[in-house]
Amino acid sequence: MVALSVNVNKIATVRNSRGGRVPSVLEAVDVCLSAGAPGITVHPRADERHITATDVREIAARLAPLKGRVEFNIEGDPRPDLLDLVHAVRPDQCTLVPVRPGEITSQAGWPEDTPQAEMSGIVAALRGRGTRVSLFVDPLEASIRWAASVGADRVELYTEPFARAFEQGPEAGQASFATYVAASELAHALGLGVNAGHDLDLQNLVLFRRLPHLDEVSIGHALVSRALFVGLDRSVRDYLTVLAG
């Protein structure tokens, strides 16, 4: 079964809009785990507009006794403070994501002309501390080969293009999905694991869960948005049901 890593950024966004500690990110983590989620994802940005460094440390402490059963994934651009934080808490996985100035959310994967030497050093240092490294990439041959060349363990396929195509109807959705199948097959052939994320939801996941070699999906916005109406526990369970087929 494809693993679900619940991104709890949106819980922190609501909390930060008012200040204080309500709603509690840790309580959200607990609800996700009790509902059966095998993973938790956070993406602490430099401006701390949602997840903060304190959140990361508190979540790491909460998940520490569950090591081997629940995975902690930290996403972010490889800026010095983020890398220091990841080295300190040693999550199961670090997903390195490019960041464009002023963006609201991620808009693209790493381009294939990203300098190899610097990224190779970053990847090696993280792996040396026992953290699996995933690189956020578009479903393109050159990008996947670049990820393999710098020593990554996995790629996370950027799925917003698939989500937009899916909205246009079955034919467009299937055509887009075919590009992801080719990307996943190539990644697998190169020895890379395959994750995916961005704008996946209960509708398009019915198709995307069939992606060959898919290890994990990271879902936050759609899952938390649904939770506003049905509750977080129910929303997590609904996603786990879809992933189980």
Solvent accessible surface area in square Angstrom, and as a share of the most:
residue,aa,sasa,rsa
1,M,158,0.71
2,V,16,0.09
3,A,36,0.28
4,L,1,0.00
5,S,2,0.01
6,V,0,0.00
7,N,22,0.11
8,V,1,0.01
9,N,16,0.08
10,K,74,0.32
11,I,22,0.11
12,A,0,0.00
13,T,55,0.32
14,V,79,0.46
15,R,19,0.07
16,N,57,0.29
17,S,95,0.61
18,R,217,0.79
19,G,37,0.36
20,G,65,0.63
21,R,144,0.52
22,V,120,0.69
23,P,48,0.30
24,S,39,0.25
25,V,7,0.04
26,L,30,0.15
27,E,109,0.49
28,A,7,0.05
29,V,0,0.00
30,D,56,0.29
31,V,43,0.25
32,C,0,0.00
33,L,32,0.16
34,S,80,0.52
35,A,4,0.03
36,G,44,0.42
37,A,3,0.03
38,P,47,0.29
39,G,4,0.04
40,I,0,0.00
41,T,0,0.00
42,V,0,0.00
43,H,11,0.05
44,P,4,0.02
45,R,17,0.06
46,A,77,0.60
47,D,90,0.47
48,E,76,0.34
49,R,89,0.33
50,H,19,0.09
51,I,0,0.00
52,T,27,0.16
53,A,29,0.22
54,T,71,0.41
55,D,6,0.03
56,V,0,0.00
57,R,130,0.47
58,E,50,0.22
59,I,1,0.00
60,A,18,0.14
61,A,70,0.54
62,R,95,0.35
63,L,8,0.04
64,A,62,0.48
65,P,106,0.67
66,L,40,0.20
67,K,125,0.53
68,G,76,0.73
69,R,171,0.62
70,V,16,0.09
71,E,54,0.24
72,F,8,0.03
73,N,3,0.02
74,I,0,0.00
75,E,15,0.07
76,G,0,0.00
77,D,29,0.15
78,P,31,0.20
79,R,34,0.12
80,P,104,0.66
81,D,84,0.44
82,L,1,0.00
83,L,25,0.12
84,D,96,0.49
85,L,14,0.07
86,V,1,0.00
87,H,46,0.20
88,A,72,0.56
89,V,31,0.18
90,R,119,0.43
91,P,4,0.02
92,D,25,0.13
93,Q,1,0.00
94,C,0,0.00
95,T,0,0.00
96,L,0,0.00
97,V,3,0.02
98,P,22,0.14
99,V,59,0.34
100,R,126,0.46
101,P,139,0.87
102,G,83,0.80
103,E,13,0.06
104,I,151,0.77
105,T,65,0.38
106,S,8,0.05
107,Q,84,0.37
108,A,22,0.17
109,G,5,0.05
110,W,26,0.09
111,P,67,0.42
112,E,89,0.40
113,D,116,0.60
114,T,20,0.12
115,P,91,0.57
116,Q,95,0.42
117,A,88,0.68
118,E,121,0.54
119,M,6,0.03
120,S,37,0.24
121,G,43,0.41
122,I,25,0.13
123,V,2,0.01
124,A,63,0.49
125,A,49,0.38
126,L,1,0.00
127,R,121,0.44
128,G,68,0.66
129,R,101,0.37
130,G,65,0.63
131,T,4,0.02
132,R,55,0.20
133,V,0,0.00
134,S,0,0.00
135,L,0,0.00
136,F,7,0.03
137,V,0,0.00
138,D,29,0.15
139,P,22,0.14
140,L,96,0.48
141,E,104,0.47
142,A,49,0.38
143,S,1,0.01
144,I,0,0.00
145,R,115,0.42
146,W,7,0.02
147,A,0,0.00
148,A,33,0.25
149,S,62,0.40
150,V,5,0.03
151,G,28,0.27
152,A,10,0.08
153,D,37,0.19
154,R,43,0.16
155,V,0,0.00
156,E,6,0.03
157,L,0,0.00
158,Y,12,0.04
159,T,0,0.00
160,E,47,0.21
161,P,64,0.40
162,F,0,0.00
163,A,1,0.01
164,R,91,0.33
165,A,15,0.12
166,F,62,0.26
167,E,119,0.53
168,Q,141,0.62
169,G,22,0.21
170,P,117,0.74
171,E,151,0.68
172,A,29,0.22
173,G,1,0.01
174,Q,96,0.43
175,A,63,0.49
176,S,16,0.10
177,F,21,0.09
178,A,58,0.45
179,T,69,0.40
180,Y,1,0.00
181,V,43,0.25
182,A,62,0.48
183,A,4,0.03
184,S,0,0.00
185,E,78,0.35
186,L,34,0.17
187,A,0,0.00
188,H,99,0.44
189,A,81,0.63
190,L,65,0.32
191,G,65,0.63
192,L,9,0.04
193,G,19,0.18
194,V,0,0.00
195,N,1,0.01
196,A,0,0.00
197,G,2,0.02
198,H,34,0.15
199,D,52,0.27
200,L,2,0.01
201,D,39,0.20
202,L,27,0.13
203,Q,116,0.52
204,N,4,0.02
205,L,0,0.00
206,V,60,0.35
207,L,17,0.08
208,F,0,0.00
209,R,56,0.20
210,R,144,0.53
211,L,6,0.03
212,P,38,0.24
213,H,71,0.32
214,L,16,0.08
215,D,55,0.29
216,E,10,0.04
217,V,0,0.00
218,S,12,0.07
219,I,5,0.03
220,G,11,0.11
221,H,113,0.51
222,A,25,0.19
223,L,0,0.00
224,V,14,0.08
225,S,40,0.26
226,R,74,0.27
227,A,15,0.12
228,L,138,0.69
229,F,175,0.73
230,V,52,0.30
231,G,31,0.30
232,L,28,0.14
233,D,53,0.28
234,R,123,0.45
235,S,0,0.00
236,V,0,0.00
237,R,113,0.41
238,D,27,0.14
239,Y,3,0.01
240,L,28,0.14
241,T,92,0.53
242,V,25,0.15
243,L,10,0.05
244,A,69,0.53
245,G,75,0.73
